[in-house]
Amino acid sequence: MTKVCKGLQALDNADKAKIEPQNTSRLDGSANIDACLKKQYPESSRWDYAVAYDGVIYFIEVHPPNEIKEVVKKLHWLKDWLSGNKDLDILKSTTYPFTLITTKPIKHNPQTQKMLRDAQKRESLSVKENCWKAFPK
């Protein structure tokens, strides 16, 4: 079971610092998916967080940009977990934004940039470099 916290309290401090909501009063809550499901899925590459803002759930991963293969692996795990969990049926009727926030700026490495573009296209993954001035007004 995933514990929902107020605001961004479920996020690790270093990761929380990378998200700047435009209106904090619209933050509905957050969950640390990775921490909550570590015992249940110890060998899996688990997604980091879910953040609810103004009624929309954003799935957020904070990760180095040069490890995009691991991010895609985590995204596949998340999508499988969401589709296979009966308790989450309410979430299945909507498409949710999947967002990668890089832990550092994306270097001008052609291979990394190509992998990021491919993931954005194939996996509907939004990529934000080092910080996300998050969520619409």
TORDOVO-712988 format. One record per residue (C-alpha): residue number from 0; chain; x, y, z. Coordinates in nm, 3 decimals, padded with zeros to 5 digits. Example, Ala and Ser with C-alpha at 12.3 -4.5 7.8 and 13.67 -1.06 7.14 Angstrom:
<rs>
<pos->0 | unit->A | X->01.230 | Y->-00.450 | Z->00.780>;
<pos->1 | unit->A | X->01.367 | Y->-00.106 | Z->00.714>;
</rs>
This chain:
<rs>
<pos->0 | unit->A | X->00.000 | Y->00.000 | Z->00.000>;
<pos->1 | unit->A | X->00.130 | Y->00.344 | Z->-00.090>;
<pos->2 | unit->A | X->00.113 | Y->00.612 | Z->00.180>;
<pos->3 | unit->A | X->-00.010 | Y->00.952 | Z->00.066>;
<pos->4 | unit->A | X->00.145 | Y->01.257 | Z->00.234>;
<pos->5 | unit->A | X->00.051 | Y->01.625 | Z->00.231>;
<pos->6 | unit->A | X->00.211 | Y->01.844 | Z->-00.032>;
<pos->7 | unit->A | X->00.553 | Y->01.716 | Z->-00.140>;
<pos->8 | unit->A | X->00.633 | Y->01.557 | Z->00.198>;
<pos->9 | unit->A | X->00.673 | Y->01.208 | Z->00.049>;
<pos->10 | unit->A | X->00.968 | Y->01.321 | Z->-00.162>;
<pos->11 | unit->A | X->01.327 | Y->01.302 | Z->-00.044>;
<pos->12 | unit->A | X->01.460 | Y->01.651 | Z->00.035>;
<pos->13 | unit->A | X->01.707 | Y->01.655 | Z->-00.255>;
<pos->14 | unit->A | X->01.431 | Y->01.556 | Z->-00.498>;
<pos->15 | unit->A | X->01.175 | Y->01.792 | Z->-00.344>;
<pos->16 | unit->A | X->01.415 | Y->02.081 | Z->-00.412>;
<pos->17 | unit->A | X->01.393 | Y->02.005 | Z->-00.785>;
<pos->18 | unit->A | X->01.018 | Y->02.069 | Z->-00.804>;
<pos->19 | unit->A | X->00.876 | Y->02.420 | Z->-00.793>;
<pos->20 | unit->A | X->00.496 | Y->02.416 | Z->-00.800>;
<pos->21 | unit->A | X->00.341 | Y->02.732 | Z->-00.939>;
<pos->22 | unit->A | X->00.070 | Y->02.723 | Z->-00.672>;
<pos->23 | unit->A | X->00.142 | Y->02.513 | Z->-00.362>;
<pos->24 | unit->A | X->-00.220 | Y->02.537 | Z->-00.246>;
<pos->25 | unit->A | X->-00.314 | Y->02.313 | Z->-00.540>;
<pos->26 | unit->A | X->-00.085 | Y->02.030 | Z->-00.425>;
<pos->27 | unit->A | X->-00.321 | Y->01.748 | Z->-00.328>;
<pos->28 | unit->A | X->-00.048 | Y->01.515 | Z->-00.196>;
<pos->29 | unit->A | X->00.241 | Y->01.289 | Z->-00.284>;
<pos->30 | unit->A | X->00.352 | Y->00.928 | Z->-00.247>;
<pos->31 | unit->A | X->00.697 | Y->00.770 | Z->-00.247>;
<pos->32 | unit->A | X->00.620 | Y->00.469 | Z->-00.465>;
<pos->33 | unit->A | X->00.977 | Y->00.336 | Z->-00.445>;
<pos->34 | unit->A | X->00.993 | Y->00.338 | Z->-00.064>;
<pos->35 | unit->A | X->00.641 | Y->00.204 | Z->-00.013>;
<pos->36 | unit->A | X->00.681 | Y->-00.090 | Z->-00.249>;
<pos->37 | unit->A | X->01.044 | Y->-00.182 | Z->-00.179>;
<pos->38 | unit->A | X->00.955 | Y->-00.483 | Z->00.040>;
<pos->39 | unit->A | X->00.685 | Y->-00.607 | Z->-00.197>;
<pos->40 | unit->A | X->00.903 | Y->-00.571 | Z->-00.510>;
<pos->41 | unit->A | X->01.263 | Y->-00.589 | Z->-00.380>;
<pos->42 | unit->A | X->01.421 | Y->-00.689 | Z->-00.711>;
<pos->43 | unit->A | X->01.221 | Y->-00.452 | Z->-00.930>;
<pos->44 | unit->A | X->01.325 | Y->-00.118 | Z->-01.072>;
<pos->45 | unit->A | X->01.056 | Y->00.089 | Z->-00.904>;
<pos->46 | unit->A | X->00.939 | Y->00.437 | Z->-01.006>;
<pos->47 | unit->A | X->01.008 | Y->00.717 | Z->-00.756>;
<pos->48 | unit->A | X->00.699 | Y->00.927 | Z->-00.688>;
<pos->49 | unit->A | X->00.340 | Y->01.018 | Z->-00.758>;
<pos->50 | unit->A | X->00.235 | Y->01.378 | Z->-00.700>;
<pos->51 | unit->A | X->-00.127 | Y->01.493 | Z->-00.717>;
<pos->52 | unit->A | X->-00.175 | Y->01.853 | Z->-00.825>;
<pos->53 | unit->A | X->-00.513 | Y->02.012 | Z->-00.890>;
<pos->54 | unit->A | X->-00.676 | Y->01.671 | Z->-00.937>;
<pos->55 | unit->A | X->-00.413 | Y->01.531 | Z->-01.178>;
<pos->56 | unit->A | X->-00.160 | Y->01.264 | Z->-01.081>;
<pos->57 | unit->A | X->00.194 | Y->01.318 | Z->-01.210>;
<pos->58 | unit->A | X->00.437 | Y->01.026 | Z->-01.194>;
<pos->59 | unit->A | X->00.786 | Y->01.164 | Z->-01.135>;
<pos->60 | unit->A | X->01.127 | Y->00.999 | Z->-01.154>;
<pos->61 | unit->A | X->01.443 | Y->01.184 | Z->-01.047>;
<pos->62 | unit->A | X->01.744 | Y->01.025 | Z->-01.217>;
<pos->63 | unit->A | X->02.074 | Y->01.100 | Z->-01.395>;
<pos->64 | unit->A | X->02.017 | Y->01.170 | Z->-01.766>;
<pos->65 | unit->A | X->02.284 | Y->00.923 | Z->-01.877>;
<pos->66 | unit->A | X->02.086 | Y->00.629 | Z->-01.727>;
<pos->67 | unit->A | X->01.784 | Y->00.657 | Z->-01.954>;
<pos->68 | unit->A | X->01.766 | Y->00.277 | Z->-02.005>;
<pos->69 | unit->A | X->01.709 | Y->00.236 | Z->-01.632>;
<pos->70 | unit->A | X->01.441 | Y->00.508 | Z->-01.639>;
<pos->71 | unit->A | X->01.258 | Y->00.331 | Z->-01.923>;
<pos->72 | unit->A | X->01.283 | Y->00.003 | Z->-01.728>;
<pos->73 | unit->A | X->01.129 | Y->00.178 | Z->-01.425>;
<pos->74 | unit->A | X->00.857 | Y->00.329 | Z->-01.643>;
<pos->75 | unit->A | X->00.763 | Y->-00.014 | Z->-01.781>;
<pos->76 | unit->A | X->00.748 | Y->-00.146 | Z->-01.423>;
<pos->77 | unit->A | X->00.522 | Y->00.145 | Z->-01.321>;
<pos->78 | unit->A | X->00.285 | Y->00.093 | Z->-01.614>;
<pos->79 | unit->A | X->00.266 | Y->-00.281 | Z->-01.538>;
<pos->80 | unit->A | X->00.207 | Y->-00.211 | Z->-01.168>;
<pos->81 | unit->A | X->-00.069 | Y->00.038 | Z->-01.245>;
<pos->82 | unit->A | X->-00.243 | Y->-00.195 | Z->-01.491>;
<pos->83 | unit->A | X->-00.212 | Y->-00.504 | Z->-01.268>;
<pos->84 | unit->A | X->-00.329 | Y->-00.359 | Z->-00.938>;
<pos->85 | unit->A | X->-00.703 | Y->-00.400 | Z->-00.869>;
<pos->86 | unit->A | X->-00.688 | Y->-00.136 | Z->-00.596>;
<pos->87 | unit->A | X->-00.588 | Y->00.120 | Z->-00.856>;
<pos->88 | unit->A | X->-00.879 | Y->00.067 | Z->-01.098>;
<pos->89 | unit->A | X->-00.979 | Y->00.429 | Z->-01.049>;
<pos->90 | unit->A | X->-00.648 | Y->00.534 | Z->-01.207>;
<pos->91 | unit->A | X->-00.680 | Y->00.320 | Z->-01.518>;
<pos->92 | unit->A | X->-00.933 | Y->00.537 | Z->-01.700>;
<pos->93 | unit->A | X->-00.698 | Y->00.832 | Z->-01.741>;
<pos->94 | unit->A | X->-00.362 | Y->00.894 | Z->-01.902>;
<pos->95 | unit->A | X->-00.115 | Y->01.040 | Z->-01.656>;
<pos->96 | unit->A | X->00.195 | Y->01.246 | Z->-01.724>;
<pos->97 | unit->A | X->00.518 | Y->01.054 | Z->-01.673>;
<pos->98 | unit->A | X->00.806 | Y->01.291 | Z->-01.601>;
<pos->99 | unit->A | X->01.181 | Y->01.246 | Z->-01.564>;
<pos->100 | unit->A | X->01.362 | Y->01.521 | Z->-01.375>;
<pos->101 | unit->A | X->01.734 | Y->01.485 | Z->-01.437>;
<pos->102 | unit->A | X->01.968 | Y->01.511 | Z->-01.138>;
<pos->103 | unit->A | X->02.208 | Y->01.723 | Z->-01.339>;
<pos->104 | unit->A | X->02.208 | Y->01.912 | Z->-01.669>;
<pos->105 | unit->A | X->02.194 | Y->01.703 | Z->-01.982>;
<pos->106 | unit->A | X->02.535 | Y->01.707 | Z->-02.145>;
<pos->107 | unit->A | X->02.560 | Y->01.748 | Z->-02.517>;
<pos->108 | unit->A | X->02.621 | Y->01.379 | Z->-02.565>;
<pos->109 | unit->A | X->02.454 | Y->01.274 | Z->-02.892>;
<pos->110 | unit->A | X->02.385 | Y->00.920 | Z->-02.769>;
<pos->111 | unit->A | X->02.220 | Y->01.037 | Z->-02.444>;
<pos->112 | unit->A | X->02.018 | Y->01.300 | Z->-02.629>;
<pos->113 | unit->A | X->01.898 | Y->01.041 | Z->-02.883>;
<pos->114 | unit->A | X->01.795 | Y->00.798 | Z->-02.607>;
<pos->115 | unit->A | X->01.606 | Y->01.077 | Z->-02.430>;
<pos->116 | unit->A | X->01.426 | Y->01.180 | Z->-02.752>;
<pos->117 | unit->A | X->01.335 | Y->00.817 | Z->-02.823>;
<pos->118 | unit->A | X->01.197 | Y->00.770 | Z->-02.470>;
<pos->119 | unit->A | X->00.998 | Y->01.091 | Z->-02.500>;
<pos->120 | unit->A | X->00.842 | Y->00.970 | Z->-02.824>;
<pos->121 | unit->A | X->00.793 | Y->00.596 | Z->-02.754>;
<pos->122 | unit->A | X->00.714 | Y->00.612 | Z->-02.383>;
<pos->123 | unit->A | X->00.534 | Y->00.948 | Z->-02.361>;
<pos->124 | unit->A | X->00.801 | Y->01.054 | Z->-02.113>;
<pos->125 | unit->A | X->00.840 | Y->01.423 | Z->-02.038>;
<pos->126 | unit->A | X->01.200 | Y->01.522 | Z->-01.957>;
<pos->127 | unit->A | X->01.284 | Y->01.822 | Z->-01.740>;
<pos->128 | unit->A | X->01.647 | Y->01.920 | Z->-01.698>;
<pos->129 | unit->A | X->01.763 | Y->01.944 | Z->-01.337>;
<pos->130 | unit->A | X->01.452 | Y->02.127 | Z->-01.211>;
<pos->131 | unit->A | X->01.083 | Y->02.142 | Z->-01.291>;
<pos->132 | unit->A | X->00.882 | Y->02.457 | Z->-01.251>;
<pos->133 | unit->A | X->00.597 | Y->02.221 | Z->-01.214>;
<pos->134 | unit->A | X->00.233 | Y->02.199 | Z->-01.289>;
<pos->135 | unit->A | X->00.007 | Y->02.438 | Z->-01.477>;
<pos->136 | unit->A | X->-00.161 | Y->02.731 | Z->-01.306>;
</rs>
